């Protein structure tokens, strides 16, 4: 009996995982942004670059989950939280988490790239 070729599954958002500096990124776009941020950090324009920053989602004093961004860094004394997004990845869950973070004091804003 002949074996059928095995089909590889496609990713949900048609992204292509990409490895840069030994780090696996969810998409080519995210890997490209990482390369840009590394260049900016080496030039001294930003500092404290972090990957996958995790922030607790709090509602009425109760932790309901976490928001995990793509990058966090400091620019001119201000902490910047970035998420590499496409139209397809701006899901209802992402939008809800973004709204919850905006209610914090001080508000946590996500910069979408």
C-alpha positions in Angstrom: 0.0 0.0 0.0 1.4 3.4 -1.0 1.8 6.1 1.6 0.3 9.4 0.9 2.6 12.4 1.3 2.3 14.1 4.6 0.8 17.6 4.4 2.4 20.3 6.5 0.0 22.5 8.3 -0.1 26.2 7.6 0.0 28.7 10.3 -3.2 30.4 11.3 -2.1 33.8 10.1 0.2 32.6 7.2 3.2 33.9 9.1 6.7 32.3 8.6 8.7 31.6 11.7 12.1 33.3 11.4 15.3 32.8 13.4 17.6 35.8 14.1 20.6 35.7 16.6 19.4 32.2 17.6 16.0 33.6 18.6 12.8 32.2 16.9 10.3 34.9 16.0 6.7 34.3 15.1 7.0 36.1 11.8 9.4 37.7 9.4 8.0 41.1 10.3 8.7 40.6 14.0 12.2 39.4 13.2 12.8 42.4 11.0 11.6 44.8 13.8 14.0 43.0 16.2 16.9 43.7 13.9 15.9 47.4 13.7 15.7 47.7 17.5 19.1 46.0 18.0 20.6 48.5 15.6 18.9 51.4 17.5 20.2 50.0 20.8 23.8 49.7 19.5 23.6 53.3 18.3 22.5 54.4 21.8 19.0 55.6 20.6 17.1 53.1 22.9 18.1 51.1 25.9 17.0 48.1 27.9 15.5 46.1 25.0 13.4 43.2 26.3 11.7 40.4 24.3 8.3 39.1 25.2 7.5 41.4 28.2 4.7 39.9 30.3 2.2 42.2 32.1 -0.5 40.9 34.5 -4.0 41.9 33.4 -5.8 43.2 36.5 -9.6 43.8 36.7 -11.1 45.1 40.0 -8.0 43.9 41.8 -8.1 40.4 40.4 -5.5 39.0 38.0 -7.4 37.6 35.0 -4.4 36.7 32.8 -1.4 38.2 31.1 -0.6 40.3 28.1 2.6 39.3 26.4 4.0 41.9 24.1 6.8 41.5 21.5 9.2 44.2 22.7 9.8 46.7 25.5 12.5 49.3 25.6 13.2 52.8 26.9 13.2 55.8 24.6 14.0 59.2 26.0 13.1 58.1 29.6 9.8 56.6 28.5 9.0 52.9 28.5 7.7 51.7 25.1 5.7 48.5 24.7 5.5 47.3 21.2 3.5 44.6 19.4 4.1 43.7 15.8 0.6 43.4 14.3 -1.2 42.8 11.0 -4.9 43.3 10.4 -5.4 39.5 11.0 -3.7 39.4 14.3 -5.7 42.3 15.8 -8.1 39.7 17.3 -11.0 40.5 19.7 -8.9 39.0 22.6 -5.9 41.3 21.7 -8.2 44.4 21.6 -9.7 43.5 25.0 -6.3 43.1 26.6 -5.2 46.5 25.0 -8.3 48.2 26.5 -7.6 46.7 30.0 -4.0 48.0 29.9 -5.3 51.4 28.9 -7.3 51.6 32.2 -4.2 51.2 34.4 -2.9 54.2 36.4 -0.7 55.2 34.7 -2.1 53.8 31.5 -0.1 51.2 29.6 -0.2 52.0 25.9 0.8 49.5 23.2 2.6 50.8 20.2 1.6 48.7 17.2 4.2 48.2 14.5 
